[in-house]
Amino acid sequence: MTAGAIAMMVVAMVVLWGGLAAAIVNIVRFKGPEPGESMRDL
Amino acid sequence: MTATKAPIDRGRFSNKTVFIMAAIGSAVGLGNIWRFPYVAYEGGGGAFILPYLVALLVAGIPLLLLDYAVGHSQRGSAPLSFARLSRKLEFIGWWQVAICVVIAVYYAAILAWSSQYIGFSFTQAWGSDPEAFFFEDFLHSDSSGVTLDFVPAVLIPMVIIWVLTIVVMALGVQNGVGATSVIFIPVLLIAFGALVVQALSLPGASEGLQTLFAPNWAALLDPAVWASAFGQIFFSLSVGFGIMITYASYVGRKIDMTGSGFVVGFANSGFELLCGIGVFSALGFLAQSSGAAVSEVVADGIGLAFVAFPAIISEAPLGALLGVLFFTSLVLAGFTSLVSILEVVISAVRDKLELSRITGTLVVTVPLALISILLFSTTSGLTVLDISDYFINRFGILLVAMVSMLALGWGVRRVPWFAEHMGRYGSIPLRGWWVPLVMVITPLLVGFMLVLEVIAAVAEPYGGYSGWMLGVFGWGAAGAALGAGILLAIPKWKSTTPLEAPEHDEEVIR
């Protein structure tokens, strides 16, 4: 693989997988109120 | 005056993790595996990441959040949610339901083919000519017209898949829809992850990755590349046709919907990148083993899954394992998407007729299963599927998404209110950036894509199929979905169905 292709592969990984990691960290750290008891499905 | 029933639950996800997994299960589908790698390769390789990321942030996630806002604030299926916003908009919800009906009936056929190919991977039943095997020996494909010549090799797995689907749907929102994704999505990730590891170890894999990631910066000057990036994000995320409205209506009031949207959006795109790496590593191997350039063996869709991959499986060491992982991934990704598409229909019918879960499921799925089997387990199944898929995606989903954005933004002018609603318990505030995107930018972009698609479809008959088949199963199916939406919006709701969004979860009707 050329350096350009390797660089773009790394950029894509950092942006998309890093974005996913950041989104997960955000939602885990956010302490919003959780709903009460789960309701029964019919 | 509305007579309100005693509180009866319409089902809901028990927590945000189940909701997020279900939403990822819906978004991650066949398009991630067999469409993204080709679109990225065609759209400038490594340079494609730029328009792709812009499309995700400017159109994909904003539109996803709009769907969430509608369902989460109005607490109903797509038709009920739109009816609660304005009775005049109810047809949009039924239009989305009709689109889901069309997609559901052909989606099951692809799952049936994929499940058969899991078995074929062991025996390499396609021999030395996978293309002839798929179209002639397996499907007995006949594109000259519609036949009722059933193909047992497709009919039997289709019946099994429909039975399993009906069981899952009957189990309900949490125990059926939610639980399926909670189990299947991690298994899918493991299966495809193993496939990527195996594909990367094949000779020629680096050539495949070079072909995928080598940046062609000149492509960024081509508007068609930007349109294809927006198209990929749009079709891949399952936005605009009722699924995310329905799922969001099953989520508790105080869940962080904006944070969830970003997780779903990036999870979907992250999985697409994994698919690109796996698929192009395998194609690199195929090119090397056949003495061709990677660009000569690149394929997408059915050609990639049922022609190129069998050729790879025949040549690769531990080819059977590669085949099992690939086709199992297709089945898992497709099944969670099929479940989400059917949930749109079941939820709408239950809301309208006030049916129990089991009754609603049977009323919807049994007729759909019969139509699906009748149309797609025959020798003409592939032709009808190809035409329906092309037209309902473009002139069904794209059109309804644009109409709903315009109606919500400029008709009932509820977008700023949605931003406030979503921001109340959300970790990411929407005020400022989201409103102009959803009201102006995204509708313009979707409209631009739609114009390009109309020009392409009118300029040349799709796939070289006959005019009457394109008219009936293409333009006809897309038009019938709109017609069905308008007609189904005419009957009034029962007096026991509140046409105002309930203030508390406990007040939702079944």
Chai-1 contact restraints between the chains, C-beta under 6 A:
chainA,res_idxA,chainB,res_idxB,connection_type,confidence,min_distance_angstrom,max_distance_angstrom,comment,restraint_id
A,M1,B,S206,contact,1.0,0.0,6.0,A-B,restraint_1
A,M1,B,L209,contact,1.0,0.0,6.0,A-B,restraint_2
A,M1,B,Q210,contact,1.0,0.0,6.0,A-B,restraint_3
A,G4,B,P215,contact,1.0,0.0,6.0,A-B,restraint_4
A,A5,B,Q210,contact,1.0,0.0,6.0,A-B,restraint_5
A,A5,B,F213,contact,1.0,0.0,6.0,A-B,restraint_6
A,A5,B,A214,contact,1.0,0.0,6.0,A-B,restraint_7
A,M8,B,G46,contact,1.0,0.0,6.0,A-B,restraint_8
A,M8,B,F213,contact,1.0,0.0,6.0,A-B,restraint_9
A,M8,B,P215,contact,1.0,0.0,6.0,A-B,restraint_10
A,M9,B,F213,contact,1.0,0.0,6.0,A-B,restraint_11
A,A12,B,I49,contact,1.0,0.0,6.0,A-B,restraint_12
A,A12,B,L273,contact,1.0,0.0,6.0,A-B,restraint_13
A,V15,B,L53,contact,1.0,0.0,6.0,A-B,restraint_14
A,L16,B,S269,contact,1.0,0.0,6.0,A-B,restraint_15
A,L16,B,G270,contact,1.0,0.0,6.0,A-B,restraint_16
A,L16,B,L273,contact,1.0,0.0,6.0,A-B,restraint_17
A,W17,B,G270,contact,1.0,0.0,6.0,A-B,restraint_18
A,G19,B,F266,contact,1.0,0.0,6.0,A-B,restraint_19
A,L20,B,F266,contact,1.0,0.0,6.0,A-B,restraint_20
A,L20,B,A267,contact,1.0,0.0,6.0,A-B,restraint_21
A,L20,B,G270,contact,1.0,0.0,6.0,A-B,restraint_22
A,A23,B,F262,contact,1.0,0.0,6.0,A-B,restraint_23
A,A23,B,V263,contact,1.0,0.0,6.0,A-B,restraint_24
A,A23,B,F266,contact,1.0,0.0,6.0,A-B,restraint_25
A,I24,B,V263,contact,1.0,0.0,6.0,A-B,restraint_26
A,N26,B,G259,contact,1.0,0.0,6.0,A-B,restraint_27
A,N26,B,S427,contact,1.0,0.0,6.0,A-B,restraint_28
A,I27,B,D256,contact,1.0,0.0,6.0,A-B,restraint_29
A,I27,B,G259,contact,1.0,0.0,6.0,A-B,restraint_30
A,I27,B,V263,contact,1.0,0.0,6.0,A-B,restraint_31
A,F30,B,D256,contact,1.0,0.0,6.0,A-B,restraint_32
A,F30,B,G259,contact,1.0,0.0,6.0,A-B,restraint_33
A,F30,B,S427,contact,1.0,0.0,6.0,A-B,restraint_34
A,G32,B,D256,contact,1.0,0.0,6.0,A-B,restraint_35
A,G32,B,Y425,contact,1.0,0.0,6.0,A-B,restraint_36
A,P33,B,K254,contact,1.0,0.0,6.0,A-B,restraint_37
A,P35,B,G252,contact,1.0,0.0,6.0,A-B,restraint_38
A,P35,B,K254,contact,1.0,0.0,6.0,A-B,restraint_39
A,S38,B,S14,contact,1.0,0.0,6.0,A-B,restraint_40
A,M39,B,D9,contact,1.0,0.0,6.0,A-B,restraint_41
A,M39,B,R12,contact,1.0,0.0,6.0,A-B,restraint_42
A,D41,B,G11,contact,1.0,0.0,6.0,A-B,restraint_43
A,D41,B,G172,contact,1.0,0.0,6.0,A-B,restraint_44
A,D41,B,V173,contact,1.0,0.0,6.0,A-B,restraint_45
A,D41,B,Q174,contact,1.0,0.0,6.0,A-B,restraint_46
A,L42,B,S356,contact,1.0,0.0,6.0,A-B,restraint_47
A,L42,B,R357,contact,1.0,0.0,6.0,A-B,restraint_48
A,L42,B,R510,contact,1.0,0.0,6.0,A-B,restraint_49
